[in-house]
C-alpha cells in the first residue's frame, strides 16, 4: 500500500468512526425523546417481543403493573388478569410480528378486564423497520376501564363552535362531574347548565352523555396534561 493510499485509508477510517459516534449520539437522543413522549401518554404503551417479553413500558403501563390491573408483568412478560386473555394477547403479538402486512391499521383488538371485572382493551400493532427483522414484536396500547379523558378540550370546542360557557361545562362533564356538580363548580344554576348541555348535544349531533364522551374520546389525544 502506498503512503498516499494509507493516508486516505486512515482518514476514511477516522471519518467512519466520527460518523458512528454521531449516529450513536443521535440514537441515544431519539431513544430519550421517545421515552419522554411515551410517558406523556395517559394510556399504557408497551414494546414487547414476539414471546411477550417486555422491552419497554411507559409510566401509565408501569402504574397498571403496580396496581395489577388490567395487565400484569409475570417474569418480565406481559399478561392479562385472565389466562384466556393472556393467550389471546400472545397470539395477537405473534401475528403482528410474523405477518405485519396482514394486520389492519387499527391493530388487533384484545379484550381485557380489570380487577373489578370492568372491561378494558388492548390493541396490538406490529413494529417494522424498513423490512428488517427486529427483536421487538409489537407495540401494545392498553386502555383501562373508565380511563379519564384529558381535560384540555379546546380542539373539540373549535370543531363544533362551542361557546366559552359550553366549553367550560364540557370540560367538567368529560372529567366525570355530574350536571349538578358541574353547575356548582361553574357558579351557575342547574337549569343554565342543562341549557348549555343541550346546546352541546345539538352542536355535536348526539343525544346522550355517553355518546358525547365517546365522541370527545375519539377527538382528544390521550396526552397527560402538564402540572
Phi, psi and omega in degrees: 000131180289163179298318180297317180295320179297319178296318180297318180297316180295321179295320179296318179297322178296319179296315180299322179296318180292321179296317179299318179296319179295317180299320180295320177296319179295316179298318179297318179296315181295322179296315179296319180295319179296316178302315180298319180294315180297326181289345178276352182271135187274351173263161180287132177234124182230145172250125186227160174278176180300329180274002179090006178291135186278119176267327179203143175222130179286177185298322179297318178294322179295325177293324176296319178297318181297323180276350185055045181192131355271005178234158178224160175248117179243113182062029180081008180247147182283129180222158172263172180288334178250139182300321182294327178285327175298316179298318179293321178296317179295320178296320179296319179296316180296319179296318179297325180283317187276330183222065185298328181290341181270359181268131180295161183301331180276357179084185180259119181277136179230127179286145175225166170227151176268184185292348176260009180069020174277149184289143173219171183222154170232139174239128185251125178236144180288154172250122179237153181221079178052041176082358182272147176284134179234161178287338178282124183275320187195165169255135181241126180250120185246123178248113181286163177297138176064030181301128181291133178282145175302144186280346181281104184240026181303322181293325178294317179300321180290320181300316187256011177055046177286146175286163177304321180293319179294320179296320179296319178296315180300322180300322178287320183296321184286345177265009173102000181287144173285170179298320179296314180297319180295318179298317179298315181296327182271351180073033178235167178285160178296327178297319178295317179298321179294322177297315178299318181297318179296322176296321178297316178303313182297315183291327182268352177077027178239168180232358180226152179298320180299320178292324179296314180294323177296320179297313180298321179299328179283335186262336183265126179294144184279063183252134179292137178287147176289142180260000000 
